[in-house]
């Protein structure tokens, strides 16, 4: 937000800062449902990033009784995706080895309906598990402070590179 990315690419930028809270989930649903806005997710390239997207997409188990009001089923995965690590030539020192816990969660996610019904998400998750590599959004700053907003996001948006 500091570099006013939204002036160049009209958008609403929201951060969930970790696990999605109810207010953010309701807001995203309203934006998609009432305003017909496309919702794109930028999460870490790890099983937890995908898990966070799943809460936005299909709801949480703890609040399953109200998931019809709290889900954004049409959310698209903009990044950071496992295939982006090579595509954008992310340096090896910015890539992290997946832990056993990461791999366990990744393999569990492979069995989830929301992944299985999206072949492109399934492919990305399989790449992550096969390479045993993950990366945080902040890893993109290894190319410079504004790489995310000056190069990565504009390119992804111009190419409509979301799944």
Residue, then its C-alpha position, 0 to 999 in steps of 0.5 A: x500500500x505504501x507505493x500506491x499500487x492501487x493507483x496503477x491497478x484499480x483494486x482493493x488490497x486486504x490482508x488477513x494477516x494469517x488465519x482468516x477472521x470472520x469480518x474479512x471473510x464476510x467482507x470478501x464474500x460481499x465483494x464477490x457476491x454483491x459487487x461481482x468483483x474478482x477475488x485474487x489470493x496472494x499467499x505464501x507458497x506453502x501448504x499453510x498458504x493453501x490452507x488459508x485459501x481453503x478457509x476463504x474458499x470453503x469455510x472453516x470446520x469451527x464455523x461450518x454452521x455459517x459457512x454459506x455467509x463466510x465463503x468466497x468460492x470463486x477465489x483465484x490463486x494469484x500467487x505465490x505459487x510453487x511454479x513461480x519459484x522457478x519462473x521468477x528465478x527465486x534464489x535458492x537462499x530464499x527457498x525453504x525446505x519443507x518440514x515433515x509437518x509441511x509435507x504431511x499437511x501438503x499430502x492431506x490437502x491432496x485428498x481434500x475436495x476443494x483441491x481435487x476439483x481444481x486440477x491446476x491447484x492440484x498440480x501446484x501442490x504436487x510440484x510443492x511436495x515433489x520439490x519439497x520447497x516452499x517460499x514466503x511472499x517476502x522472498x520476492x523482496x530479495x530482488x528489491x523492496x518494490x519487486x512485488x508491486x513493480x514486477x511480480x504483481x503487474x506481470x501476473x495481473x497483465x497476463x491474468x496468471x491466476x488459477 
